[in-house]
Amino acid sequence: MALVRTGGGYRIGTAADFDRWIAERSAQELAEPFTYVIGTDGVLRLAPRRSEHVVCAGGEMVLGAGEIGFVQERGRWGVREVTNQSTGYCPDVASWAAVAGALDGIGLGRPDRFTHEVVFRRCPGCQEHNIVREGDFVCVFCGSDLPATWNVDPAA
């Protein structure tokens, strides 16, 4: 638990923050996506891909989480790919609004939606988290039907 309390991704609140962060990345690092979260303050935080999302967020709640990759075209940085793939937070695809807002706030070009959407549901029967594949809303653990709407957050 100490890692979560002392951890936390690099906070990217401005274009200058992003410029500093990206300048320190190697070509090898930039070849694969990074772990990201959008904090409840609406700010992007980044960490190496193999980092846990909960650690990237410093153990705090988030508005969005997943993986993100960057590309430089004509001297400008933008988002190459962005997902909501986080088994730590299991964010709904509706979290795109928070992700888009954070990226727009720092002036990064981005796609119009997640480049890969993951549909998460919690089974009302066994309480296990599921990834819904090919529209099959059935729990892989107990066979119960999964709800049509996102229900991973216990407060939801």
C-alpha positions, -999 to 999 in steps of 0.1 A, spaced: 0 0 0 30 24 5 36 23 -33 1 36 -39 5 64 -13 39 75 -26 33 67 -62 15 87 -88 19 94 -124 35 125 -139 9 153 -137 3 169 -172 -18 200 -166 -4 222 -193 12 220 -228 45 230 -211 42 200 -187 37 177 -216 66 192 -235 89 186 -205 76 151 -200 78 140 -236 114 154 -240 126 130 -213 111 99 -231 133 76 -251 124 63 -286 120 29 -270 95 42 -245 76 61 -271 72 30 -292 45 16 -269 16 31 -250 17 46 -215 -6 41 -185 -28 71 -179 -54 83 -155 -76 114 -155 -79 125 -119 -110 139 -103 -94 173 -110 -97 166 -147 -59 164 -151 -39 138 -171 -13 117 -153 11 95 -171 33 65 -161 52 37 -178 29 12 -195 35 -16 -170 25 7 -141 -8 0 -123 -35 25 -129 -42 28 -92 -5 36 -85 -5 62 -114 -35 78 -96 -18 78 -62 -46 56 -50 -73 82 -57 -105 79 -76 -104 88 -113 -126 101 -141 -109 79 -167 -80 54 -171 -64 33 -198 -35 32 -221 -23 61 -244 3 63 -272 17 94 -288 29 104 -323 48 134 -336 36 146 -370 48 178 -386 66 188 -355 35 185 -332 26 158 -307 -7 142 -307 -25 110 -295 -19 80 -317 -41 56 -297 -61 58 -265 -81 31 -247 -101 27 -215 -83 -6 -208 -78 -5 -170 -87 -36 -150 -79 -16 -118 -107 10 -124 -127 -7 -152 -139 27 -166 -170 30 -187 -167 40 -223 -185 72 -212 -153 82 -195 -142 94 -230 -156 129 -222 -131 133 -193 -102 120 -214 -110 142 -243 -113 172 -220 -79 166 -204 -63 162 -238 -79 193 -252 -68 212 -221 -32 206 -230 -36 211 -267 -29 176 -279 -45 164 -311 -66 133 -305 -91 109 -321 -129 115 -317 -133 85 -294 -113 57 -278 -93 38 -305 -102 6 -286 -131 5 -263 -134 -21 -235 -168 -29 -220 -166 -37 -183 -194 -51 -161 -197 -64 -126 -217 -96 -122 -247 -91 -99 -246 -128 -91 -209 -135 -81 -197 -99 -80 -167 -106 -104 -156 -81 -129 -160 -91 -165 -148 -78 -199 -177 -81 -223 -166 -95 -256 -185 -95 -289 -217 -82 -271 -220 -113 -250 -233 -100 -217 -228 -132 -197 -205 -137 -167 -176 -158 -176 -173 -169 -140 -209 -180 -131 -229 -177 -163 -253 -151 -150 -266 -123 -173 -247 -91 -170 -264 -57 -170 -266 -36 -201 -254 -5 -183 -221 0 -166 -221 -10 -129 -185 -15 -118 -184 13 -93 -202 1 -61 -218 36 -58 -233 33 -94 
